[in-house]
C-alpha cells in the first residue's frame, strides 16, 4: 500500500501566534476565553425556540430548518467575534449560561443548534450523516462502540472538522473534566527539543476511515498531520487505532477483509507524536475545565487538542453525564494543504437533505 502524497512546506521556526498559549496562563485569565449569555441573549434564544416550536413544520429535523428561520440578530454580532476568536485567536471558547435545567431536551437542542449555526455551518459527524450527537455512557468500552459512548478517559486528539462543540446538559457524579491544549505550543516545543522529528509530521500517516461516510469504499487513507499555509499552522491528531485494537484484544477489527493493511507509522512519526503527548501532560501546558450544565465549549480542531478524564455516573438523573455535540465548518476558514485536508469534514453550504439528528 503506497501513498503519492508529498509533505508540504515545513515550518522550522517557532510560531508566535495567539494560538500558542499555555494552560496555566489561560486558567488565570478566564475572561480571555469565557463569555456568558446575558438575559437578552437568552430571551432571543427562547423566543426563537418558541416560534419554531409553534410552527406547522415543527417536526422537521434540525438540519431541515432553513437558515433564515434560525437568525439571531442580537447574538449574530457576538457570534462573528467568537468565530474570529476561534479561527485567529486562542481557538477555545466557553459560552456559559444556556438554559438547560427543566427545559425539554428538544428545546435545548434547538437553541444550541441555532446559536452554533451563527458561528459556523453544521457538518455531519460520520457516515450516518449524524448532525447532533449525544455524548453519554452507553455501556462498556468495546471495538464496535464509539469512544464517546463510554466513560473511559479519552486522550488528547482532534475531531475531523473545523470546530467541535459540546453543550453540557448534565454532569456525572465524579470525573469527566475536559482538557484542552494548544497544538501550536506543542509544535513549538517539539521544534525546541527535537527539531529532527518535525518533518515526519508532514509525511503521510495512514488513517482509519472505518466510521466515515466513504469508509466502506475507502477503509484507510493517507494524510499529513500538519498543514503550514498562509502563515497558519494546523495540526490533526487521532490516537493510534492499532493500539486501541491491541488494548481491546481485537487487533483485526479495523483491518480490511483482504488483509491489505496499511504500513505502520515510521519511528520518527511515532516519536514525534509521543513527545507531543508527553509535553501536553506537563504541568501548566494544558487547560482543564469542569463543564457545568449550560456550558458550551467550542474548540478549533486545527489549533487545539482536546481530551476527557474518565468518569463515573451516579444513580440519580442529575448524575448521568450527558453532552450534545456538533461539528461546524467555518465558511471563510483557513486554507489547508491537500495532504492535510483529506478526511477533514467541511460543508460550505447549509444542509438540505433530511437525515438522522
Secondary structure, DSSP 4 states (H G I P E B T S, - for coil): ------------S----TT---HHHHHH-GGGTEEE--HHHHHHHHHHHHHHHTSTTTTS-GGGS-GGGS--HHHHHHHHHHHHHHHHS-SEEEEE----TT--HHHHHHHHHHHHHTTSEEE--STT--SEEEE---SS--TTS-GGGS-S-EEEE--SSSEEEEEEEE--SEE--EEEEEHHHHHHHHHHH-GGGGGGGGS-EEEE-TTSTTTTT-SEEEE-SEEEETTEEEE-----HHHHHHHHT-TTTTS-TT--PPPPPPHHHHHHHHHHHHHHTSTTTSEEE-PPTT-EEEEETTTEEEEE--EE--SSGGGS-EEEEEEEE-TT-----HHHHTT----SS---S----
